[in-house]
Amino acid sequence: MKTKERILVVDDEEDILELVKYNLERGGYDVTCVTNGDEALKSVRKSIPALLLLDLMLPDMDGLEITRILKTDSLTRAIPIIMLTAKGEEADIVTGLEMGADDYITKPFSPRVMTARVKAVLRRKSDGEAEETEYLKIHNMLIHPGRREVLVEGERVDLTFTEFGILYTLARRPGWVFTRYKIVDAVRGDEYPVTDRSVDVQIVGLRKKLGKAGQYIETVRGVGYRFKE
């Protein structure tokens, strides 16, 4: 019998914990709930969870500090993190994504959407990284990272080095939100000088070359971009 994946939920609102726990357990997960950052870190160090659902506003330490601690520790760095955020926490969302969080859900949220996001992040984790020798197939596109080749409905699309890097970065993790600086880090490395505007210009050019397929690159207002699932 397959062992249930354990999800750690961190939130100081009891009604939120009950809602999340109920729906995730229905989805077949083993759920542990804690109400503050200290308990969260103790729980993680006792047993590494498959995923962490983390509220940004906690009574003792905020979710960003917990994210920083986990992402700078080699033992916990790979734990996927989905942030639970309130409306108006746009700057914190960007910071969390830059630190290495995988996704975010804004309160109030639909339990079905929350469960779907959890499944998607865990699925991407288990899939692992795409092989350089294989085509990435998504929608009506084929992307070959080794050849740096893109086909849309069988037609080759010529992209620049940076345009291809942006497309591959987004397409290999559909649904994930990437900040502009995270995109640049993935494409060029963190030594590449960049502004928000330069990434936006590259995206405009990329969408134009992709034609109708350009609609798969979605803008997440105030945060960055993602590839449509």
C-alpha positions in Angstrom: 0.0 0.0 0.0 1.4 3.4 -1.0 2.3 5.7 1.9 0.3 8.9 2.0 2.3 12.1 1.3 2.5 14.3 4.4 1.6 18.0 4.1 2.4 20.4 6.9 -0.1 23.3 7.2 1.0 26.4 9.1 -1.7 29.0 10.0 -2.9 30.7 13.2 -6.5 30.7 12.2 -8.2 27.5 13.5 -11.1 27.7 10.9 -8.5 27.8 8.0 -6.7 24.8 9.5 -9.9 22.8 9.8 -10.9 23.7 6.2 -7.5 22.8 4.7 -7.1 19.6 6.8 -10.5 18.3 5.9 -10.1 18.9 2.1 -6.6 17.6 1.9 -7.4 14.5 3.9 -10.3 13.9 1.5 -7.7 14.2 -1.3 -5.7 11.3 0.2 -3.0 13.2 2.1 -1.6 12.9 5.6 -2.0 16.4 7.1 -0.2 17.9 10.1 -1.4 21.3 11.3 0.5 23.8 13.5 -0.3 27.4 14.5 3.1 29.2 14.6 6.5 29.3 13.1 8.4 27.7 15.9 6.1 24.7 15.8 6.5 24.6 12.0 10.3 24.4 12.1 10.3 21.8 14.9 7.8 19.7 12.8 9.9 20.0 9.7 13.1 19.0 11.5 11.4 16.0 13.1 10.0 14.7 9.8 10.4 16.3 6.3 7.0 16.9 4.7 6.2 16.4 1.1 4.9 20.0 0.9 4.4 23.0 3.2 1.3 25.2 3.1 2.5 28.3 4.8 0.6 31.4 6.0 2.7 34.6 5.6 1.2 36.3 8.7 2.0 34.3 11.9 2.2 35.5 15.5 5.8 34.7 16.3 7.7 34.9 13.0 6.4 35.6 9.5 6.2 33.1 6.7 9.0 34.8 4.8 11.4 34.2 7.6 10.4 30.5 7.8 10.8 30.3 4.0 14.3 31.9 4.3 15.4 29.5 7.0 14.2 26.4 5.1 15.6 27.5 1.7 19.0 28.2 3.1 19.3 24.7 4.8 20.5 21.9 2.5 18.3 19.4 4.4 15.0 21.4 3.8 15.7 23.4 0.6 13.8 21.0 -1.7 10.5 21.1 0.3 7.9 22.7 -2.0 6.2 25.7 -0.4 2.8 27.2 -1.2 2.2 30.5 0.5 -1.2 31.4 1.9 -1.6 35.2 1.5 -4.1 37.9 2.2 -5.1 40.4 -0.4 -2.7 43.4 -0.5 0.4 41.3 0.3 1.8 41.7 -3.3 5.3 42.7 -2.2 5.5 39.8 0.2 4.4 37.4 -2.6 7.2 38.6 -4.8 9.7 38.2 -2.0 8.5 34.7 -1.2 8.8 33.6 -4.8 12.3 35.1 -5.0 13.3 33.1 -1.9 12.2 29.9 -3.6 8.5 29.4 -2.7 6.7 27.5 -5.5 3.3 29.1 -5.6 0.8 31.2 -3.6 -2.9 31.1 -2.9 -4.8 34.3 -1.9 -7.4 34.2 0.9 -10.3 33.6 0.8 -9.7 30.6 -1.4 -11.7 27.8 -2.9 -10.9 24.4 -1.3 -11.0 22.8 -4.7 -8.5 25.3 -6.1 -6.3 24.8 -3.1 -6.3 21.0 -3.5 -5.6 21.3 -7.2 -2.6 23.6 -6.6 -1.2 21.2 -4.1 -1.6 18.3 -6.5 0.0 20.3 -9.3 3.1 21.2 -7.2 3.6 17.7 -6.0 3.2 16.3 -9.5 5.8 18.6 -10.8 8.2 17.7 -8.0 7.8 14.0 -8.8 8.2 14.5 -12.5 11.6 15.9 -11.9 13.6 17.9 -14.4 13.0 17.4 -18.1 15.8 15.6 -20.0 17.9 17.7 -22.3 17.6 15.0 -25.0 13.8 14.9 -25.0 11.1 17.2 -26.4 8.9 19.1 -24.0 5.4 18.7 -25.3 2.8 21.2 -24.1 -0.4 22.4 -25.8 0.5 22.7 -29.5 4.2 23.2 -28.9 7.3 21.1 -29.0 10.4 22.5 -27.2 13.8 20.8 -27.4 16.2 22.2 -24.8 19.3 20.5 -26.3 18.7 21.7 -29.8 17.1 25.0 -28.6 14.3 24.3 -31.1 10.7 25.3 -30.9 7.9 24.0 -33.1 4.3 25.4 -33.0 1.9 23.1 -34.8 4.9 21.6 -36.6 6.3 25.0 -37.8 9.7 26.1 -36.6 9.9 29.3 -34.6 13.2 31.1 -34.5 13.9 32.6 -31.1 16.9 34.4 -29.7 18.9 32.9 -26.9 17.1 34.9 -24.2 13.6 34.3 -25.7 14.1 30.6 -25.8 15.4 30.6 -22.3 12.4 32.5 -21.0 10.0 30.2 -22.9 11.6 27.0 -21.7 11.8 28.3 -18.1 8.0 29.0 -18.1 6.8 26.0 -20.1 8.7 23.4 -18.1 6.7 24.4 -15.0 3.2 25.3 -16.2 1.1 27.1 -13.6 4.1 28.3 -11.6 4.4 32.0 -11.2 7.9 33.4 -12.0 8.9 36.9 -10.9 10.9 38.9 -13.5 14.1 38.5 -11.5 13.5 34.8 -11.1 13.2 34.5 -14.9 16.4 36.4 -15.4 18.2 34.2 -12.8 17.1 31.1 -14.7 18.0 32.3 -18.1 21.2 34.3 -17.6 22.3 33.7 -14.0 22.2 36.3 -11.2 25.1 38.3 -12.6 23.0 39.6 -15.5 21.9 43.2 -15.1 18.2 43.6 -15.6 15.2 45.8 -15.1 11.5 44.9 -14.9 11.1 46.6 -18.3 13.7 44.5 -20.1 11.9 41.3 -19.1 8.6 42.8 -20.3 10.1 43.7 -23.6 11.4 40.2 -24.1 8.0 38.7 -23.3 6.3 41.0 -25.8 8.8 39.9 -28.5 8.3 36.2 -27.6 4.6 36.4 -27.7 4.7 38.0 -31.1 6.9 35.3 -32.6 4.8 32.5 -31.1 1.6 33.9 -32.7 -1.6 32.5 -31.3 0.5 30.3 -29.0 1.7 33.5 -27.3 -1.5 33.5 -25.3 -0.1 30.6 -23.2 2.2 33.1 -21.5 0.1 34.8 -18.9 0.8 38.0 -17.0 0.3 37.8 -13.3 -0.3 41.5 -12.4 2.3 42.9 -10.0 4.2 39.6 -9.7 5.5 38.3 -13.0 4.5 35.6 -15.6 3.4 32.0 -15.8 2.8 29.5 -18.6 -0.9 28.4 -18.9 -1.6 24.9 -17.7 
